[in-house]
Amino acid sequence: MNQHSPATGEELKACCAAAYSSDVVALLLGDSYHPGGMALTRRLADALGIAAGDRVLDVASGRGTTALLLADAYGARVDGVDYSAANTALAQGAAEAAGLADRLAFTTGDAERLPYPDALLDAAVCECALCTFPDKERAAAEFARVLRPGGRVGITDVTADLDRLPPELTGLGARIACIADARPLAEYSAILHAAGLRTVTTERHDAAMTRMIDQIEARLGLLRMTAPDRLTAAGVDLDAAGPLLAAARGAVADGALGYALLVAEKPR
């Protein structure tokens, strides 16, 4: 990507997809690529009321961790869609290895143009990804389109007061790290409302953001000592990582950055 000209929406999506397909990202973030981990995913599933036999879509499904949980622990039939073909292949392989391929199907696709028919789904989940979508309004309209009347979408995502973020958290690297284009919780709700989805539940989980920053910092320090060449090969700027994490931690402490859960419903 040309660093001297503004990136297009497709370029931004490709950058994010490439970053989140990286094995180094998996090492830094663990199995769940979002604050709160699987405990918060379970909280989201419970808030959605997901039950056995429900048809659920996992938008930006990554390597399939959330979809696997929803199929295994909740008995749902889950479709996952991700912009990265590499992630799709890994997720499908994980489903087959877990013996859940009859309840899981993964597709390479764009959240802004979901490859599913209207009114198909009982629920949709989107974890730590709406903040990276260039056209959030279009993605929200797609959520609404594929949900049946009475269906719900559940989101956990980074929240940010963009006017108060330090400069370290506004560049391309911060966008890929799910910060630079995050919005306040009320704005996410407004975007969904404009798409015809009524917010029914919101929760703050800002402490989960701090815990993830601490986790990344600890794992980055370990990799710096044991495998620095691997970080360099993956394009991780070790000199920039420390200030970026410190700026993020400070922004959470100041209330400019956080994490939230939101559930919205399509009217019957």
ZIVENJO-V341337 format. One record per pair of residues at least 12 apart in sequence whose C-alpha atoms are under 7 Angstrom apart, sorted by the first residue. I is the first residue (numbers start at 1). J is the second residue. If there is no record, write none. Layout:
((I | J) (I | J))
//
This chain:
((9 | 134) (16 | 176) (17 | 83) (17 | 84) (21 | 84) (21 | 86) (21 | 87) (24 | 231) (24 | 234) (28 | 216) (28 | 219) (28 | 220) (29 | 216) (31 | 65) (32 | 65) (34 | 127) (34 | 128) (35 | 208) (35 | 209) (35 | 212) (36 | 208) (41 | 66) (44 | 154) (48 | 152) (48 | 154) (48 | 263) (50 | 74) (51 | 74) (51 | 75) (51 | 76) (52 | 74) (52 | 75) (52 | 76) (53 | 75) (53 | 76) (53 | 77) (54 | 76) (54 | 77) (54 | 122) (55 | 76) (55 | 77) (55 | 78) (55 | 121) (55 | 122) (55 | 123) (56 | 76) (56 | 77) (56 | 78) (56 | 79) (56 | 121) (56 | 122) (56 | 123) (56 | 124) (57 | 78) (57 | 79) (57 | 80) (57 | 121) (57 | 123) (57 | 124) (57 | 125) (58 | 79) (58 | 80) (58 | 81) (58 | 124) (58 | 125) (58 | 126) (59 | 80) (59 | 81) (59 | 82) (59 | 111) (59 | 125) (59 | 126) (60 | 81) (60 | 82) (60 | 83) (60 | 126) (60 | 129) (61 | 80) (61 | 81) (61 | 82) (62 | 82) (62 | 87) (63 | 87) (63 | 88) (63 | 90) (63 | 91) (64 | 91) (67 | 80) (68 | 95) (71 | 103) (77 | 103) (77 | 104) (78 | 103) (78 | 104) (78 | 105) (79 | 104) (79 | 105) (79 | 106) (80 | 105) (80 | 106) (80 | 107) (81 | 106) (81 | 107) (81 | 108) (81 | 109) (82 | 107) (82 | 108) (82 | 109) (82 | 110) (83 | 108) (83 | 109) (83 | 110) (84 | 108) (85 | 108) (88 | 106) (88 | 107) (88 | 108) (91 | 106) (92 | 105) (92 | 106) (111 | 139) (112 | 138) (112 | 139) (112 | 142) (113 | 142) (114 | 142) (116 | 146) (117 | 146) (118 | 145) (118 | 146) (118 | 147) (119 | 145) (119 | 146) (119 | 147) (119 | 148) (120 | 146) (120 | 147) (120 | 148) (121 | 146) (121 | 147) (121 | 148) (121 | 151) (122 | 147) (122 | 148) (122 | 151) (122 | 152) (123 | 147) (123 | 151) (123 | 152) (123 | 153) (124 | 152) (124 | 153) (124 | 154) (125 | 153) (125 | 154) (125 | 155) (126 | 154) (126 | 155) (126 | 156) (127 | 155) (127 | 156) (127 | 157) (128 | 156) (128 | 157) (128 | 158) (129 | 157) (131 | 157) (131 | 158) (131 | 178) (131 | 181) (131 | 182) (131 | 183) (132 | 175) (132 | 176) (132 | 178) (132 | 181) (137 | 191) (140 | 191) (140 | 192) (140 | 195) (141 | 195) (144 | 195) (144 | 196) (144 | 197) (144 | 266) (149 | 266) (149 | 267) (149 | 268) (150 | 265) (150 | 266) (150 | 267) (150 | 268) (151 | 265) (151 | 266) (152 | 263) (152 | 264) (152 | 265) (152 | 266) (153 | 263) (153 | 264) (153 | 265) (154 | 262) (154 | 263) (154 | 264) (155 | 261) (155 | 262) (155 | 263) (156 | 260) (156 | 261) (156 | 262) (157 | 259) (157 | 260) (157 | 261) (158 | 178) (158 | 179) (158 | 182) (158 | 258) (158 | 259) (158 | 260) (159 | 182) (159 | 183) (159 | 184) (159 | 185) (159 | 257) (159 | 258) (159 | 259) (159 | 260) (160 | 182) (160 | 183) (160 | 184) (160 | 256) (160 | 257) (160 | 258) (161 | 183) (161 | 184) (161 | 256) (161 | 257) (164 | 256) (165 | 251) (165 | 256) (166 | 247) (168 | 244) (168 | 247) (169 | 244) (196 | 266) (197 | 264) (197 | 265) (197 | 266) (198 | 264) (198 | 265) (198 | 266) (199 | 263) (199 | 264) (199 | 265) (200 | 263) (200 | 264) (200 | 265) (201 | 262) (201 | 263) (201 | 264) (202 | 261) (202 | 262) (202 | 263) (203 | 260) (203 | 261) (203 | 262) (204 | 259) (204 | 260) (204 | 261) (205 | 259) (205 | 260) (206 | 258) (206 | 259) (206 | 260) (209 | 258) (209 | 259) (210 | 249) (210 | 252) (213 | 245) (213 | 249))
//
